[in-house]
Structure formats: C-alpha cells, structure tokens
C-alpha cells in the first residue's frame, strides 16, 4: 500500500493577476524506475485526472513533444461546450526516470500560462518521494476564481488519486496493457453475441483456454487507452506467457472477427506511425514523415509493426486524446531538454549498456554514444551550425553528458536509445509464421513493391533418391509418401516458428526469423523421416540453411523472398547427402546455434570448403551436421 504523507504549498503574488504555485508531495512504495512507466504516461494521467479531451489545431509544427497549437473545452453543460481554451504547448522536457514537465502558454481562455513539473526522488529506505508542482497565472478575473477552485481543490484530489493508483499497479506488477478496470464498458449493439461467437471459434482450435479467457476479458473490460493499440508481445510479457502463443492467438482472433488488425509504418527517427495499412498490399515502398521532414524506405524489420484493436462491432473504443506530448509518446527518448543559444545542461548517462545518440529536432545529423563499462566519466555534446563531432563517444554507466547549444537559436536536445523496442511484432516476424501464411494467404505486397528484410534464415529441402522411389514403388505410392513427408515438414517448421513458402516437386522452401529455429526444425525433420512409425518407409532429407538479408516480393499472389541469401541456401541443399544438414558459417556461428550444439552432443559436426555455382570461384566455409555421430 502507498503511504499517503501529503504536503501542499500555495504561493501567490499580490493582485488578482498573481501567479499561483501548488506543490504536493506523496510517498510511494514503488521505486522511481518502476513507477515511471505509469506516472510519466501523461495522456493517461490527464484522462485519470479528468482533463477534457483536446484537439490539435492546424498551422503549427506537429513534431512530437514539440510546440503545438491545441484546444479544449474546460467545462461542459449537457451537449453545450463552455469556456473554449486554446494554447501553445511547448516541448515536454524530461530525464528518465527522474523528472518531466511542460509549459503551456494560453491564447484564449481564463488562464495566461501554466507549467507543471513532476519529480520522482528515490528514498533511502526504498520507494519514491513524488513531487508534483503546478504554476498558473490567470488572464482575467474568471481565471483568478477558476485556478484555486479547479487546481487547488478539485484537481488536487484527482492528482493524488491517479498517482496512488499507479503506485498500486506498480507494486502489484500489473502492466497497463493488461489492466482490467472494475467498471464494465458498454459493448456495441449485438456485441455480446459476436463476442461469444468469436470465443467459441477460438475454442474450436488448439489454443490455450486460459489465453482465450484473458483475451475475452480484455476485450470486454480493458482500458480504452490500452485497447486502442494492442501489441501482442507487450501483452505476452504482461501475462508472463510465450510471445508467439499470444501473437498466434491474436491472428486467430482477428480471423474470427474479435479483433481488427493494422500495419503501422514507423518513422526511424520519431518512431511514430506515419501511415497505416490494413493489409500488406497497402504498404508503399517509401514513406514521408512530415514530422521529421524525411523520406524513408520501409523495411519489415523495424518500420512495419502489426497492432490490433477490438472489432468495432463488438466494442467501440474512445480514441480521444488528453495529452499529445510526454515521455510516453517517444519512449526511446531517455532525456529531452530545450536549450537557449549558448546554454549548457548536464544530464546523466544511461546505466544500460548499449548504443545511443544525441540529436536536436532542428539540426541534421547526430552524435553517437556507446555506454560501456570501460568508458569515460564525462563527454561534451555540442550542437553547432557546422554539425556534430565525428565519431562515437564512449561513456561508462552513470557518467555525465555535457550538452551545449552552440547555435543562435533554441535547440530541443534528445538522448535516444538506438535499439528498437523488442516488444514490436514486426512484419519480419509475423510473415514468417505458418499461422499467418495459412490464415492470411491472400495478404501480399503490391506488384511494384519490394521490401527489405534483414536477418532471415532460409531452408531448402529435397528428398534423397526420390527418382528411384517413384521407379521402385510406383507413382501413386510414391506420391502418397511425398505428400506425407510434406505434412511432416509443415508441422515441424510451423512448430519451430517458421513457415513453408512454397513446394516444387519433392522440394520445400521455408523461412525462419532466427537460425536456431531452422536448425532445430531440420534436425527434428531428418530424425522423424529417417525413423518413422512402423510400416512407414524411411526417407532421407537433404537440407541447406543460410542466413542474411532478403527482399520480400509478391510472386504468383503469394508473399515470397528473393536475393543472394535465397540462392545460396538452395545451392547448399544440393551439397547435402540426405543424412546431413549443410549450413553456412553465418548459421553455424550464431550464438543460439552454438549453444544448441553444446547441449546436443549426439550431433556430428565437420567443416569443409566448397565453391557454389553462381558465386564465383572463391570457396565458402561450410558446415555439415549429421543427426547421428559416425
């Protein structure tokens, strides 16, 4: 439980045009880094504090967390909207997980300006001392009456209630994505029947009943802000269940009419959704981000994410915005500060090992930072008209970044984590699932679109001595055996997380997101085919594996892959003898594959070199893996 030791300070200046200053202090049980993800979600906080929804007005830059012109109606009387308020919202500023705040300058309404500041201080005995401050000045006598009544009396209770609620969620480890409020929102007309029908459709499949129940409860009772953009991997982490199980559940649920899906095309800088596609066929090859003023090429690895929302015939989701800025809008930005010309600011270096960059919203380029245990204690990052310092700065965790604005205009500095969010169900992962290709076989790219994918693993297989098989037992019997072998491969490949792209005669082309998936699938397939149940003819399977970058295309109304990686995998299969797996060094040296071999001593491994047709005269280092040690 949260300890509610609250203090409030109010400071005013003489006259009715005075500035009001409110300061509240609450003692929380959760640590700052845990509480941050709840308290720093300003859109949710404003909604929970009963701040009315807002409208973005045109004519001002739409940079996320930058200056924007907004409007709201503070009071309502039935259908009538009273007291229109318009303001310029300056960029939010924050340092995760310690503080955040914003200044709003009003052009219409009873308030002249308002500034808020939230600070999360770690307590020596554990927990957080949360300080929330508001400065506000009235524009007229109505504002002089409204500020102490609205902020000092009504909002104070809402602020406290919201922060205490977030502290309880943090203590109980209840992620916002999976929160189930006590209230039950009204379903759409006929929504209850459709929900029940969809639930039965899921139960008819081989899906965990507990996962189905969780999804149904979430659709029925979940928070609107969470349901507006449901991310399967984030929910899987919140439920502490395998990610692939939840992603496949969502794909089945969308097909059953419980959910609607969409592909979001994310900008590589601000990482906001710049375009939305309902199907793969609507995805363009290039997208323009009018926020960051850049054109970027779409790739399946980072810039295309699959998200979901409840089907509108079951439940209507309120997408009203209560705050368009704040740390939650750009979670990869760990710190953001506005510096005046010539100003300097020190911010702490992140504790997490990895790569980062410092940039501003106005200047091109950036300065790269790597956090490593052997780094320096401090470094200078200066934004100048001549650009940024060349090279990469290495700092130790907890060091200091000295930011400096050496230009003649205000600069919005940002410290960004370069690693993309690993909770994104990207197109690269979704399209390699057998469930997706089975359920959404008509989802293909436009004929004129080719989209890059990095880090796929291709598998090519073929039956050994299949020609002799047809000659010895006849076409009909051999055909049945070949079809059964396809069933085995499809099952093994799908179980491992891959998918069959196409078959050609006795051959199969399959794709996986990670090398370990392909290796484990190949080993299991060879063992099952070589040692089938009694009465079934044993078969030898030739396998070739290679990893690298591919191009996704539309071929014969199916999603297909092309590139040198595909061609090399096909060449490696021809080197297989039927009782082994031939793989490239890229596959063999993968960390997960190395660990797999460490725990499977029964696998024989030997290296060899060979030239490959179409790849020049230079021999490649290859590996032959046998499922039985000779």
C-alpha positions as CSV (number, residue, x, y, z in Angstrom):
1,X,0.0,0.0,0.0
2,X,1.1,3.6,-0.7
3,X,1.9,5.8,2.2
4,X,-0.1,8.9,1.9
5,X,2.0,11.6,3.6
6,X,0.9,14.7,1.6
7,X,2.1,18.3,1.8
8,X,0.7,21.2,-0.2
9,X,2.3,24.6,-0.7
10,X,0.5,27.5,-2.3
11,X,2.3,30.7,-3.2
12,X,0.6,33.7,-4.7
13,X,1.6,37.3,-5.6
14,X,-0.4,40.4,-4.8
15,X,-3.3,41.4,-7.0
16,X,-5.7,39.2,-9.0
17,X,-3.1,38.8,-11.8
18,X,-0.9,36.8,-9.5
19,X,0.8,33.5,-10.1
20,X,-0.5,30.5,-8.1
21,X,2.1,27.9,-7.2
22,X,0.9,24.5,-5.9
23,X,3.3,21.8,-4.6
24,X,2.2,18.4,-3.4
25,X,4.4,15.6,-2.1
26,X,3.4,12.0,-1.9
27,X,5.3,9.0,-0.6
28,X,5.2,6.0,-2.9
29,X,6.2,2.4,-2.2
30,X,7.5,1.6,-5.7
31,X,10.9,2.6,-7.0
32,X,11.3,5.5,-9.5
33,X,12.3,3.3,-12.4
34,X,9.2,1.1,-11.9
35,X,6.8,4.0,-11.2
36,X,8.0,5.9,-14.2
37,X,6.2,3.8,-16.8
38,X,2.9,4.6,-15.1
39,X,3.3,8.2,-13.8
40,X,5.1,9.5,-17.0
41,X,2.2,8.5,-19.3
42,X,0.8,12.0,-19.4
43,X,-2.1,11.1,-21.7
44,X,-3.4,8.5,-19.2
45,X,-2.7,10.8,-16.3
46,X,-4.7,13.7,-17.8
47,X,-7.6,11.4,-18.5
48,X,-7.5,9.9,-15.0
49,X,-7.3,13.5,-13.6
50,X,-10.5,14.3,-15.6
51,X,-8.8,16.7,-18.0
52,X,-11.1,17.1,-21.1
53,X,-10.0,15.7,-24.4
54,X,-8.1,18.0,-26.7
55,X,-8.0,18.9,-30.4
56,X,-4.8,19.7,-32.4
57,X,-5.3,22.9,-34.4
58,X,-3.5,23.4,-37.7
59,X,-0.8,25.9,-38.5
60,X,2.0,24.9,-36.2
61,X,4.7,22.3,-36.3
62,X,3.5,18.8,-35.5
63,X,6.7,17.5,-34.1
64,X,6.1,15.0,-31.3
65,X,6.8,16.7,-28.0
66,X,7.4,19.9,-29.8
67,X,5.4,23.1,-30.0
68,X,1.7,22.5,-31.0
69,X,-1.4,24.6,-31.0
70,X,-4.2,22.8,-29.1
71,X,-7.7,23.4,-28.0
72,X,-10.1,22.1,-25.3
73,X,-13.3,23.0,-23.6
74,X,-12.8,23.1,-19.9
75,X,-16.5,22.9,-18.8
76,X,-19.5,21.3,-20.4
77,X,-23.2,21.6,-19.8
78,X,-25.0,18.8,-21.4
79,X,-24.4,18.9,-25.1
80,X,-23.1,22.5,-24.8
81,X,-19.3,23.2,-24.6
82,X,-18.4,26.2,-22.5
83,X,-15.2,28.2,-21.9
84,X,-13.1,27.3,-25.0
85,X,-9.4,27.2,-24.2
86,X,-6.6,27.4,-26.7
87,X,-2.9,27.3,-26.0
88,X,0.6,26.7,-27.4
89,X,2.1,23.6,-25.9
90,X,5.9,23.8,-25.7
91,X,8.1,20.7,-25.8
92,X,7.9,18.4,-22.9
93,X,11.2,18.1,-21.1
94,X,12.3,15.0,-19.1
95,X,15.1,12.9,-17.8
96,X,14.0,9.3,-17.3
97,X,13.2,8.1,-14.6
98,X,13.6,11.3,-12.5
99,X,11.6,14.2,-13.8
100,X,9.3,15.6,-16.5
101,X,7.3,18.8,-17.1
102,X,5.9,21.2,-19.7
103,X,4.9,24.9,-20.1
104,X,1.6,25.9,-21.8
105,X,1.0,29.4,-23.0
106,X,-2.7,30.2,-23.5
107,X,-4.0,32.5,-26.2
108,X,-7.7,32.0,-25.3
109,X,-9.4,31.3,-22.1
110,X,-9.2,32.4,-18.4
111,X,-5.6,31.3,-17.9
112,X,-2.4,33.1,-19.2
113,X,0.0,30.3,-18.7
114,X,0.5,27.0,-16.7
115,X,3.6,25.0,-16.0
116,X,3.7,21.5,-14.5
117,X,6.7,19.6,-13.1
118,X,6.8,16.1,-11.7
119,X,9.9,14.7,-9.9
120,X,10.5,11.2,-8.7
121,X,13.1,11.0,-5.9
122,X,14.4,7.7,-4.7
123,X,14.1,7.4,-1.0
124,X,17.0,5.9,1.0
125,X,14.7,3.3,2.7
126,X,13.2,2.4,-0.7
127,X,10.3,3.7,-2.7
128,X,9.7,7.1,-4.2
129,X,9.0,10.6,-3.0
130,X,6.8,12.0,-5.8
131,X,6.7,15.8,-6.0
132,X,4.1,17.4,-8.3
133,X,4.1,21.1,-8.9
134,X,1.8,23.5,-10.8
135,X,2.4,27.2,-11.6
136,X,-0.5,29.0,-13.1
137,X,-1.4,32.7,-13.8
138,X,-4.9,34.0,-14.6
139,X,-5.7,36.0,-17.7
140,X,-8.8,37.6,-16.1
141,X,-11.0,37.6,-13.0
142,X,-12.6,34.3,-14.1
143,X,-9.2,32.7,-14.1
144,X,-8.4,34.2,-10.7
145,X,-11.5,32.3,-9.4
146,X,-11.1,29.2,-11.5
147,X,-7.5,28.4,-10.7
148,X,-7.8,27.9,-7.0
149,X,-11.1,26.2,-7.3
150,X,-10.1,23.8,-10.2
151,X,-6.5,23.2,-9.4
152,X,-6.3,23.8,-5.7
153,X,-9.5,22.0,-4.8
154,X,-10.9,19.6,-7.5
155,X,-7.7,18.6,-9.4
156,X,-5.7,18.1,-6.2
157,X,-7.9,15.1,-5.3
158,X,-7.7,13.7,-8.9
159,X,-3.9,14.1,-9.0
160,X,-3.5,12.3,-5.7
161,X,-5.9,9.5,-6.7
162,X,-4.2,8.9,-10.0
163,X,-0.6,8.7,-8.6
164,X,-1.7,6.4,-5.8
165,X,-3.4,4.2,-8.3
166,X,-0.3,4.0,-10.4
167,X,1.8,3.1,-7.3
168,X,-0.6,0.2,-6.5
169,X,-0.3,-1.0,-10.1
170,X,3.5,-0.8,-9.9
171,X,3.5,-2.7,-6.5
172,X,1.2,-5.4,-7.8
173,X,3.2,-5.6,-11.1
174,X,0.1,-5.0,-13.1
175,X,1.1,-3.6,-16.5
176,X,-1.2,-1.0,-18.1
177,X,-1.5,-3.2,-21.2
178,X,-3.4,-5.9,-19.2
179,X,-5.2,-3.7,-16.7
180,X,-8.9,-4.7,-16.2
181,X,-10.8,-1.8,-14.5
182,X,-13.7,-2.7,-12.2
183,X,-16.2,-0.9,-14.5
184,X,-17.6,-2.8,-17.4
185,X,-17.8,-0.6,-20.5
186,X,-20.9,-1.0,-22.7
187,X,-20.4,-3.2,-25.7
188,X,-21.7,-2.3,-29.1
189,X,-25.3,-3.4,-30.0
190,X,-25.1,-7.1,-30.7
191,X,-21.5,-7.1,-29.3
192,X,-22.2,-9.7,-26.7
193,X,-23.4,-12.2,-29.2
194,X,-20.4,-11.6,-31.5
195,X,-18.0,-11.9,-28.6
196,X,-19.5,-15.3,-27.6
197,X,-19.4,-16.5,-31.2
198,X,-15.8,-15.4,-31.6
199,X,-14.8,-17.1,-28.3
200,X,-16.4,-20.4,-29.5
201,X,-14.5,-20.1,-32.7
202,X,-11.2,-19.8,-30.8
203,X,-12.1,-22.7,-28.5
204,X,-12.6,-24.9,-31.6
205,X,-8.9,-24.5,-32.3
206,X,-5.9,-25.9,-30.4
207,X,-5.5,-22.8,-28.3
208,X,-4.8,-22.5,-24.6
209,X,-8.2,-21.9,-22.9
210,X,-6.7,-19.6,-20.3
211,X,-5.3,-17.4,-23.0
212,X,-8.6,-17.2,-24.7
213,X,-10.3,-16.3,-21.4
214,X,-7.7,-13.5,-20.9
215,X,-8.3,-12.1,-24.3
216,X,-12.1,-12.1,-24.0
217,X,-11.9,-10.4,-20.6
218,X,-9.6,-7.8,-22.0
219,X,-11.9,-7.0,-25.0
220,X,-14.8,-6.8,-22.6
221,X,-13.3,-4.8,-19.8
222,X,-9.9,-3.5,-20.9
223,X,-8.9,0.2,-20.7
224,X,-9.7,2.2,-23.8
225,X,-6.2,3.7,-24.0
226,X,-4.7,0.2,-23.9
227,X,-7.1,-1.4,-26.4
228,X,-6.7,1.4,-29.0
229,X,-3.3,-0.1,-29.8
230,X,-2.9,-3.7,-28.6
231,X,0.6,-5.1,-29.0
232,X,0.7,-8.9,-28.7
233,X,4.3,-9.1,-27.4
234,X,3.6,-6.5,-24.7
235,X,0.6,-8.4,-23.6
236,X,2.5,-11.7,-23.6
237,X,5.2,-10.1,-21.3
238,X,2.4,-8.7,-19.1
239,X,0.8,-12.1,-18.8
240,X,4.1,-13.9,-18.5
241,X,3.4,-16.3,-21.3
242,X,5.2,-17.1,-24.6
243,X,5.1,-14.3,-27.1
244,X,4.4,-16.5,-30.1
245,X,1.4,-18.0,-28.4
246,X,-0.2,-14.6,-27.9
247,X,0.6,-13.4,-31.4
248,X,-0.9,-16.5,-32.9
249,X,-4.0,-16.1,-30.6
250,X,-4.4,-12.5,-32.0
251,X,-4.1,-13.7,-35.6
252,X,-6.8,-16.3,-35.0
253,X,-8.9,-13.8,-33.1
254,X,-8.7,-11.3,-36.0
255,X,-9.8,-14.0,-38.4
256,X,-12.7,-14.9,-36.0
257,X,-13.9,-11.3,-36.0
258,X,-12.9,-10.4,-32.4
259,X,-10.1,-8.1,-33.4
260,X,-9.2,-5.7,-36.2
261,X,-5.5,-5.6,-37.2
262,X,-3.4,-2.9,-38.9
263,X,0.1,-2.5,-40.1
264,X,1.7,0.7,-38.7
265,X,4.6,2.2,-40.7
266,X,7.0,3.7,-38.2
267,X,9.5,6.6,-38.8
268,X,13.1,5.7,-38.0
269,X,13.6,9.0,-36.1
270,X,10.5,9.8,-34.1
271,X,9.2,6.1,-34.4
272,X,5.7,7.3,-34.7
273,X,3.2,5.7,-37.1
274,X,3.3,7.8,-40.2
275,X,0.9,5.7,-42.2
276,X,-1.4,2.8,-41.6
277,X,-2.2,-0.2,-43.9
278,X,-5.0,-2.6,-43.3
279,X,-3.3,-5.2,-45.5
280,X,0.3,-5.9,-46.8
281,X,-0.9,-4.8,-50.2
282,X,-1.5,-1.3,-49.0
283,X,2.1,-0.8,-47.8
284,X,4.2,1.5,-50.0
285,X,7.9,1.1,-50.5
286,X,8.7,4.7,-49.4
287,X,7.0,6.9,-46.8
288,X,7.4,10.6,-45.9
289,X,7.4,11.7,-42.3
290,X,6.1,15.2,-42.2
291,X,7.0,15.3,-38.6
292,X,10.8,14.7,-39.0
293,X,10.8,16.0,-42.6
294,X,12.4,12.9,-44.0
295,X,11.6,10.2,-46.6
296,X,12.4,6.7,-45.6
297,X,12.3,3.3,-47.1
298,X,10.0,0.8,-45.5
299,X,11.6,-2.4,-44.1
300,X,10.0,-5.3,-42.4
301,X,12.5,-5.4,-39.5
302,X,11.7,-2.2,-37.8
303,X,9.3,0.1,-39.6
304,X,6.3,-2.2,-40.0
305,X,4.5,-3.3,-36.9
306,X,1.3,-5.3,-36.5
307,X,-1.1,-3.9,-33.9
308,X,-4.7,-4.7,-33.0
309,X,-7.9,-3.2,-31.6
310,X,-11.2,-4.8,-30.7
311,X,-13.6,-5.2,-33.6
312,X,-15.8,-2.1,-33.7
313,X,-19.0,-4.3,-34.0
314,X,-18.1,-5.7,-30.6
315,X,-16.8,-2.7,-28.7
316,X,-16.3,0.9,-29.7
317,X,-13.0,2.4,-28.4
318,X,-12.7,6.0,-27.4
319,X,-9.6,7.4,-29.1
320,X,-9.9,10.8,-27.6
321,X,-6.5,12.4,-26.8
322,X,-6.0,14.1,-23.4
323,X,-2.3,14.9,-23.9
324,X,-0.3,14.8,-27.2
325,X,3.1,15.1,-25.6
326,X,5.0,13.5,-22.8
327,X,7.6,10.7,-22.4
328,X,5.2,8.0,-23.5
329,X,4.9,9.4,-27.0
330,X,8.6,8.7,-27.7
331,X,9.7,6.0,-25.2
332,X,13.1,5.5,-26.9
333,X,14.0,9.1,-25.9
334,X,15.5,8.9,-22.5
335,X,16.1,12.6,-22.0
336,X,14.8,15.8,-23.7
337,X,15.8,19.4,-23.0
338,X,15.3,22.8,-24.6
339,X,18.5,24.8,-24.5
340,X,18.7,28.5,-25.3
341,X,21.6,29.8,-27.5
342,X,24.8,29.4,-25.6
343,X,23.2,27.4,-22.8
344,X,24.6,24.2,-21.3
345,X,22.9,21.4,-19.4
346,X,24.3,18.3,-17.7
347,X,22.3,15.0,-17.9
348,X,23.2,11.6,-16.5
349,X,24.4,8.9,-18.8
350,X,22.1,5.8,-19.1
351,X,23.0,2.8,-16.9
352,X,22.1,0.3,-19.6
353,X,24.9,-0.9,-21.8
354,X,24.3,-0.2,-25.5
355,X,24.3,2.4,-28.2
356,X,22.6,5.8,-28.1
357,X,22.7,9.1,-29.9
358,X,22.3,12.8,-29.1
359,X,20.5,15.0,-31.7
360,X,18.2,18.0,-32.0
361,X,15.0,18.5,-33.8
362,X,16.3,21.3,-36.0
363,X,19.9,20.3,-37.0
364,X,20.7,17.4,-39.3
365,X,22.8,14.6,-38.1
366,X,23.6,13.4,-34.6
367,X,26.4,12.5,-32.2
368,X,26.7,8.8,-31.3
369,X,27.2,7.5,-27.8
370,X,28.1,4.0,-26.6
371,X,27.7,3.1,-23.0
372,X,30.3,0.6,-21.9
373,X,31.9,-0.4,-18.6
374,X,35.3,0.9,-19.7
375,X,34.1,4.3,-20.9
376,X,35.0,7.8,-19.9
377,X,33.3,9.6,-17.0
378,X,32.0,12.6,-19.0
379,X,31.8,14.0,-22.5
380,X,30.7,17.1,-24.3
381,X,27.9,17.1,-26.9
382,X,27.7,20.4,-28.7
383,X,25.1,21.3,-31.4
384,X,26.8,23.8,-33.7
385,X,26.0,25.2,-37.2
386,X,28.9,23.2,-38.5
387,X,27.4,19.9,-37.4
388,X,28.2,17.3,-34.8
389,X,31.5,15.9,-33.6
390,X,32.6,13.0,-35.8
391,X,32.9,9.5,-34.3
392,X,31.4,7.7,-31.3
393,X,31.8,8.8,-27.7
394,X,32.2,6.0,-25.1
395,X,30.9,6.7,-21.6
396,X,30.6,4.5,-18.5
397,X,27.1,3.9,-17.0
398,X,26.2,6.8,-14.7
399,X,28.6,9.2,-16.3
400,X,27.7,12.7,-17.4
401,X,26.7,14.2,-20.7
402,X,27.5,17.9,-21.1
403,X,25.0,19.3,-23.6
404,X,25.8,22.6,-25.2
405,X,23.8,24.7,-27.7
406,X,26.5,26.5,-29.8
407,X,23.9,27.8,-32.3
408,X,22.0,31.1,-32.4
409,X,18.5,29.5,-31.9
410,X,16.7,27.4,-29.4
411,X,17.5,23.7,-29.7
412,X,15.5,20.7,-28.5
413,X,18.1,18.1,-27.4
414,X,17.2,14.5,-27.3
415,X,19.1,11.5,-26.0
416,X,17.8,8.4,-27.8
417,X,18.2,4.7,-27.4
418,X,19.2,3.3,-30.8
419,X,17.8,-0.2,-30.1
420,X,14.3,-0.6,-31.3
421,X,11.6,-1.8,-29.0
422,X,11.7,-5.6,-28.8
423,X,8.0,-5.7,-27.9
424,X,7.1,-4.9,-31.5
425,X,5.5,-7.7,-33.6
426,X,7.3,-6.7,-36.8
427,X,6.3,-7.8,-40.3
428,X,9.6,-9.7,-40.5
429,X,8.4,-11.9,-37.6
430,X,4.7,-12.1,-38.4
431,X,5.1,-13.1,-42.0
432,X,7.5,-16.0,-41.2
433,X,4.8,-17.7,-39.1
434,X,3.0,-20.6,-40.7
435,X,-0.2,-19.5,-38.9
436,X,-0.1,-16.1,-40.7
437,X,0.5,-17.7,-44.1
438,X,-2.3,-20.2,-43.5
439,X,-4.8,-17.6,-42.3
440,X,-3.8,-14.7,-44.5
441,X,-2.7,-16.4,-47.6
442,X,-4.1,-13.6,-49.7
443,X,-2.0,-10.9,-47.9
444,X,0.6,-10.0,-50.4
445,X,2.6,-6.9,-51.3
446,X,1.8,-4.7,-54.3
447,X,3.4,-6.0,-57.5
448,X,5.6,-2.9,-57.8
449,X,6.8,-3.0,-54.1
450,X,9.9,-4.8,-52.9
451,X,10.7,-4.5,-49.2
452,X,13.9,-5.4,-47.5
453,X,14.2,-7.8,-44.5
454,X,17.4,-8.4,-42.6
455,X,18.4,-11.5,-40.7
456,X,16.1,-14.2,-42.2
457,X,17.2,-17.8,-42.3
458,X,16.2,-19.8,-45.5
459,X,15.8,-23.5,-45.6
460,X,15.7,-25.6,-48.7
461,X,15.0,-29.4,-48.6
462,X,14.7,-32.2,-51.1
463,X,14.1,-35.9,-50.8
464,X,17.2,-38.0,-51.4
465,X,16.8,-40.7,-54.2
466,X,13.2,-39.6,-54.9
467,X,13.5,-40.6,-58.6
468,X,14.4,-44.2,-57.6
469,X,11.5,-44.2,-55.1
470,X,9.0,-43.5,-57.9
471,X,10.6,-46.2,-60.1
472,X,10.6,-48.8,-57.3
473,X,7.2,-48.5,-55.8
474,X,5.2,-46.8,-58.5
475,X,3.9,-43.2,-59.0
476,X,0.8,-43.5,-56.8
477,X,2.5,-45.0,-53.8
478,X,5.5,-42.6,-54.1
479,X,3.2,-39.6,-54.5
480,X,1.5,-40.5,-51.2
481,X,4.8,-40.8,-49.4
482,X,5.9,-37.4,-50.7
483,X,2.7,-35.8,-49.6
484,X,3.1,-37.3,-46.1
485,X,6.7,-36.0,-46.0
486,X,5.3,-32.5,-46.8
487,X,2.9,-32.9,-43.8
488,X,5.9,-33.8,-41.5
489,X,7.9,-30.8,-42.7
490,X,5.0,-28.4,-42.4
491,X,4.3,-29.5,-38.9
492,X,8.0,-29.3,-37.8
493,X,8.6,-26.0,-39.5
494,X,5.5,-24.4,-38.0
495,X,6.3,-25.7,-34.5
496,X,9.7,-24.1,-34.7
497,X,8.2,-20.7,-35.7
498,X,8.9,-20.8,-39.4
499,X,6.7,-21.2,-42.5
500,X,6.7,-23.1,-45.7
501,X,6.9,-20.6,-48.6
502,X,6.4,-23.0,-51.5
503,X,7.0,-26.5,-52.7
504,X,8.3,-27.7,-56.1
505,X,8.2,-31.4,-56.8
506,X,9.7,-33.0,-53.7
507,X,11.5,-29.8,-52.6
508,X,10.5,-27.3,-49.9
509,X,11.5,-23.7,-49.4
510,X,10.9,-22.4,-45.8
511,X,11.8,-19.3,-43.9
512,X,12.6,-18.6,-40.3
513,X,13.3,-15.4,-38.3
514,X,16.2,-16.9,-36.4
515,X,18.9,-19.5,-37.3
516,X,18.2,-21.7,-34.2
517,X,14.6,-22.2,-35.4
518,X,15.8,-23.5,-38.8
519,X,18.5,-25.8,-37.2
520,X,16.2,-27.4,-34.7
521,X,13.5,-27.9,-37.3
522,X,15.9,-29.5,-39.7
523,X,17.3,-31.9,-37.1
524,X,13.8,-32.9,-36.0
525,X,12.6,-33.4,-39.6
526,X,15.5,-35.6,-40.5
527,X,15.0,-37.8,-37.4
528,X,11.3,-38.1,-38.0
529,X,11.7,-39.1,-41.6
530,X,14.6,-41.4,-41.1
531,X,12.9,-43.2,-38.2
532,X,9.2,-43.2,-39.0
533,X,6.5,-45.3,-37.3
534,X,6.4,-49.0,-38.1
535,X,5.1,-49.7,-41.6
536,X,6.2,-46.3,-43.0
537,X,9.1,-46.2,-45.4
538,X,12.1,-44.2,-44.0
539,X,13.3,-41.3,-46.1
540,X,16.5,-39.3,-46.4
541,X,16.1,-35.5,-46.4
542,X,18.7,-33.2,-48.0
543,X,18.8,-29.8,-46.2
544,X,20.6,-26.5,-46.8
545,X,20.5,-23.5,-44.5
546,X,21.7,-19.9,-44.9
547,X,21.0,-16.6,-43.1
548,X,21.2,-13.0,-44.3
549,X,19.2,-10.1,-45.9
550,X,16.4,-10.8,-48.3
551,X,13.8,-9.0,-50.4
552,X,10.1,-9.6,-49.8
553,X,8.1,-9.6,-53.1
554,X,4.7,-10.6,-54.5
555,X,5.1,-13.7,-56.6
556,X,2.1,-15.6,-58.0
557,X,-0.2,-13.8,-55.4
558,X,1.9,-15.2,-52.5
559,X,4.5,-13.5,-50.3
560,X,7.9,-14.7,-51.5
561,X,11.6,-13.9,-50.9
562,X,14.4,-13.2,-53.3
563,X,18.1,-12.4,-53.1
564,X,21.6,-14.0,-52.9
565,X,20.8,-15.5,-49.5
566,X,17.9,-17.4,-51.0
567,X,20.1,-18.6,-53.9
568,X,22.9,-19.7,-51.6
569,X,20.6,-21.7,-49.4
570,X,19.3,-23.5,-52.5
571,X,22.9,-24.3,-53.5
572,X,23.8,-25.6,-50.0
573,X,20.9,-28.1,-50.2
574,X,22.5,-29.6,-53.3
575,X,25.6,-30.4,-51.3
576,X,23.7,-32.4,-48.7
577,X,23.8,-36.2,-48.9
578,X,20.4,-36.8,-47.4
579,X,21.5,-37.8,-43.9
580,X,23.0,-34.4,-43.0
581,X,22.4,-30.7,-42.9
582,X,24.7,-28.3,-44.8
583,X,24.8,-24.8,-43.4
584,X,26.7,-21.6,-43.9
585,X,29.1,-20.2,-41.4
586,X,26.5,-17.4,-40.7
587,X,24.1,-20.1,-39.4
588,X,26.7,-22.2,-37.6
589,X,28.3,-19.3,-35.8
590,X,25.0,-17.8,-34.5
591,X,25.1,-17.7,-30.6
592,X,21.9,-19.6,-30.1
593,X,23.0,-22.3,-32.6
594,X,26.4,-22.6,-30.8
595,X,24.6,-23.1,-27.5
596,X,22.3,-25.7,-29.2
597,X,25.2,-27.7,-30.4
598,X,26.7,-27.6,-26.9
599,X,23.7,-29.3,-25.5
600,X,23.3,-31.8,-28.3
601,X,26.5,-33.9,-28.3
602,X,24.8,-36.6,-30.4
603,X,25.1,-34.3,-33.5
604,X,28.2,-34.8,-35.7
605,X,29.8,-31.5,-37.0
606,X,32.5,-31.1,-39.5
607,X,33.7,-28.1,-41.6
608,X,34.5,-28.2,-45.3
609,X,35.0,-25.7,-48.1
610,X,33.2,-25.6,-51.5
611,X,32.6,-23.3,-54.4
612,X,29.0,-22.6,-55.2
613,X,27.5,-22.2,-58.6
614,X,26.9,-18.5,-59.4
615,X,29.0,-17.2,-56.5
616,X,32.4,-17.1,-58.2
617,X,35.5,-19.3,-57.8
618,X,36.2,-18.4,-54.1
619,X,35.4,-21.4,-51.8
620,X,33.0,-20.8,-48.9
621,X,33.5,-22.2,-45.4
622,X,30.6,-24.5,-44.8
623,X,29.5,-27.0,-42.1
624,X,28.0,-30.4,-42.3
625,X,25.9,-31.6,-39.4
626,X,24.7,-35.1,-39.1
627,X,21.9,-36.3,-36.8
628,X,23.9,-39.5,-35.9
629,X,27.6,-39.5,-34.9
630,X,29.5,-41.8,-37.3
